[in-house]
Amino acid sequence: MATVVTKLLTITGPDQAFFGEKDWQQLQIVRRIVQDLNLPVDIVACPTLREPDGLALSSRNRRLSHSAREIAPKLHTIMQDTALAIRTGMETDAALAAGKEAFAHAGFGPVDYLECCHAETLEPARPGSAPLRLLAAAFLGSVRLIDNIVI
């Protein structure tokens, strides 16, 4: 991905490039590439668009079965609950464990990750570090859903 984006930006020479926040890790990698290579382009983050039930918009959503589509919005709901627990003082590891358990109980599996990271460096969150982002990837059947939210 990094090589393709670098080639695209250097060949086209845009003043601005727009990337969605839905894949937060990819956005941070692109920002780092632009910074490290001194590319003269402004990376503009576009907010994640969501269905009315909270599910992040994705072409992958079309591959969800009817029953999986009913479960899918719980990804965002569980993430919101986990973020709230962390914000209100629950120990991060305990909140993440509870979130993973909630994913399994809701029907997700396997869960690739549910992590609390520094929003810019993507390093694991440490006490007092900010800004923070909650990142998740989990399967519903054969469809891998990703999402992230601010903590």
Secondary structure as UniProt FT lines:
FT   HELIX           2..12
FT   STRAND          16..20
FT   TURN            21..22
FT   HELIX           24..36
FT   TURN            37..38
FT   STRAND          42..46
FT   TURN            52..53
FT   HELIX           59..63
FT   HELIX           66..71
FT   TURN            72..73
FT   HELIX           74..87
FT   TURN            88..89
FT   HELIX           92..106
FT   STRAND          111..118
FT   TURN            119..121
FT   TURN            127..128
FT   STRAND          132..140
FT   TURN            141..142
FT   STRAND          143..150
//
